[in-house]
Amino acid sequence: MQSSQDSDPQTSFPSSLDYIRTPSTSTTGRKKRIALVAQGGGQRGVYTAGVLDSFLDAGFDPFEIYIGTSAGALNISSYLTRQRGFGHRFITEYTTQDRFFNLLKYVRRQQFMDLDWALEIMGPTHPSGLAFEKAKAVLANRYAYACVTNTKTLEPDYFHLFEDDWISVLKATCAIPMLYPSSVQISDQYYVDGGVSGAIPAREAFNRGADVIVVIRTEPVAQDRTHISSTFIENIRSRVETRLPEYLTRLSMDDRFERLSEFHQQLSLRLEEVKLRYKEHSHEPLWAKLKEMMPKSAHKNGGRWLYGGDAIYRLHAMSGQKVNSDMLEMMTKHFHSYQDAIHFMSNPPHRAELIQICPSTPLASSALLSKPFQLEHDYQDGLVAGRRFIDEYALTLNDVSTVTR
């Protein structure tokens, strides 16, 4: 990481407790392509909604590129339609309804998250839906994408927002495995939640030519290097293995032991890969310092795909669903891609400037089943963070942006 003295003096961004800026050597004397990247997080996306509503209040939009994952893509969509309060209303009024997700019905009857109903409310045909034409006008010379995960390759794909199949794209980026019953077909491929392969697609923004990348996070930066305990990993192993007799009774004696051996081998490989991955670079001084800044209660794996406080995994366990090889592959992919994103953001390429807007402590809300007061608390925090960002960065970013207004 280079010192701030190496940065372009015309684009030297001030520091703030709420923002993590990674300075770099920038090219002097030219306009810059600025990207907005929004992390997912389920109902924790209400924090992002607050940040973006503050941006709308200030008429602030120097961005040429927008990339969102899951709830981040939903929030970017309402930002592009200039509908202040839409993200807040969608999360607090619709995702909290029993029709969207009811814990008892999910556990007892395998009634999944009704994402189709929720997204129908966002559609242009609904009286309070998103203003499709307004977004198209805003995007005349800009580019907006949602990240989705290809179920065959487990690699991220990026689809344009506000094109003909944009509702399917939004559905795919939010289709959390285990909570949504199926993958989503787009053209001849099938997709699930973008958080599996691209929870924070900052690298993609750089690959698309961004010089300055503003990332809105739904978790504190101090949680980036959270250690996943061996106990948690072993709990997964134990839960799968305790169901082995149930699986084996369905197999013939001839192939029983062969399948058991293969199953154990694949399970062990995947889980060991996860454990080893989280041991890599464990002594980096940056992460040690960040952890020391936070109370021990904040060292939980907060808000990321599938393991938001372990909540979604616990829901899966309560429902009695099986942990199969496909799910293990997705878990492993998520861990790898998430750490790659963290490494990129803490060590961006030479020409990139990266700023993270993030809560200083874990949000009060959860990925699902948040209480109204928790959602409102996090939304207000997002509003404050957005206003402070405007105060510190707006003039500079507006001045260097390639976007003409």
Secondary structure by P-SEA (a helix, b strand, c coil): ccccccccccccccccccccccccccccccccbbbbbbbbccccaaaaaaaaaaaaaaccccccbbbbcaaaaaaaaaaaacccaaaaaaaaccccccccccaaaaaacccccaaaaaaaaaccccccccaaaaaaaaaccbbbbbbbbcccccbbbbbbccccaaaaaaaaaacccccccbbbbcccccccccccccccaaaaaaaacccbbbbbbccccccccccccaaaaaaaaaaaaaaaaaaaaaccccaaaaaaaaaaaaaaaaaaaaaaaaacccccaaaaaaaaaccccccccccccccccaaaaaaaaaacccccaaaaaaaaaaaaaaaaaaaaaacccccbbbbbbccccccccccccccaaaaaaaaaaaaaaaaaaaaccaaaaaaaccccc
